[in-house]
Structures are given as structure tokens and as C-alpha cells.
Amino acid sequence: MRKNLLLLFLGLIILTAFYFTGCSSAVSIQNPVVGIVQIVGNEPFTKLAVNINDKDVYLLDCTKEMQAELIKNQNRVYEIIYSDVKKTDEGIILVVKQAIPIKTK
């Protein structure tokens, strides 16, 4: 009984340490992001992306309907509200929840 309690206590300490140290691959991006919607890559491997500035470009994962709208309105400014961030070999992917066009002068 005492050994089980000791193992449980040790396990809780280890889990707490992992929780507070976090994962080094975690990505922190402001939500929502505002940027220019663009197509990146070469045919036939093009991807939809949002360009925040010249160095921060994030790929977009969205529904077919939203993708069609964004492709039609590429090079326009959008506010992208996302629900998740995925880090892959291709880059950082934002799972788009909503895309709101921003009117510019």
C-alpha cells in the first residue's frame, strides 16, 4: 500500500513537471491573425496561406467553401480566426474557424 502511494505521488510530480515545462515545439501565434491571403508553392502543389509580414507566412487549413472564397479573393487582407495550430515539415498550419475580409482604402 505504501509503495503504491509513493509511486502515485512520484507520478504526479513528474506529470506536474512536464505540464509546467511545456513542449519545446509548441507554437504561439496571436489569435486572430491579420494578413494578405496568398497562394504559395508551385503547381500542382500549391497551398493557401496568409502572409502576416514578409517573414511570417502560415498555411491555411479550411473548408472547401472557405478555400474557394479565399482563392477568389487572394491578395486581399483578411482577419483569420483559427481553432488550432499544427507544426509540420511544410510549415505552420492554422486550422481556420472563420475568415473575415478587412476593407482597405
ABEGO torsion letter per residue (X at the ends): XAAAAAAAAAAAAAAAAAAAAEBAABBBBBOBBBBBBBBBEBOAABBBBBBABAABBBBBBBBAAAAAAAAAABGBBBBBBBABBBBBAAEBBBBBABBBBBBBX
